[in-house]
Amino acid sequence: MIAAGIGVGESLLVLGVIVLLFGAKRLPGLARAIGRTGRELRRGSRGDIDEDPDS
């Protein structure tokens, strides 16, 4: 079991649907964008992002 009652079979099904929707060529870029967004959210929640320097 991976998380929240979702098993391996269901996870593979979700992954297959994602590949069909976005295409295999776009997945690495999509994963990078999700990773960057997650990092920015963590930094923002810790307060590590400086406020707007122009103001």
C-alpha positions in Angstrom: 0.0 0.0 0.0 1.4 3.4 -1.0 -0.8 6.0 0.7 -4.3 6.6 1.9 -5.6 3.2 0.8 -4.2 3.5 -2.7 -2.5 0.3 -3.7 0.1 -0.4 -6.4 -2.5 -1.3 -9.0 -4.3 2.0 -8.6 -1.1 3.9 -8.6 0.0 2.4 -11.9 -3.4 3.2 -13.3 -3.1 6.8 -12.3 0.4 7.0 -13.7 -0.9 5.5 -17.0 -3.7 8.1 -17.2 -1.2 10.9 -16.6 1.1 9.6 -19.4 -1.9 9.4 -21.7 -3.0 12.9 -20.9 0.3 14.7 -21.0 2.5 12.5 -23.1 5.8 10.9 -22.2 7.9 13.8 -23.6 6.2 16.4 -21.4 6.4 14.4 -18.1 10.0 15.4 -17.1 9.3 19.1 -17.5 6.0 18.7 -15.6 7.8 16.9 -12.7 10.4 19.6 -12.6 7.8 22.3 -12.4 6.0 20.4 -9.6 9.3 20.1 -7.7 10.1 23.8 -8.0 6.6 24.7 -6.8 7.0 22.4 -3.8 10.3 23.9 -2.9 9.0 27.5 -3.2 6.0 26.6 -1.0 8.3 25.1 1.7 10.5 28.1 1.6 7.5 30.4 1.8 6.1 28.6 4.7 9.4 28.8 6.6 9.7 32.5 5.7 13.0 32.1 3.8 11.7 34.1 0.8 12.6 37.8 1.0 9.8 40.2 0.6 9.7 42.3 -2.6 12.9 44.3 -2.6 11.3 47.1 -4.7 8.8 48.1 -2.0 
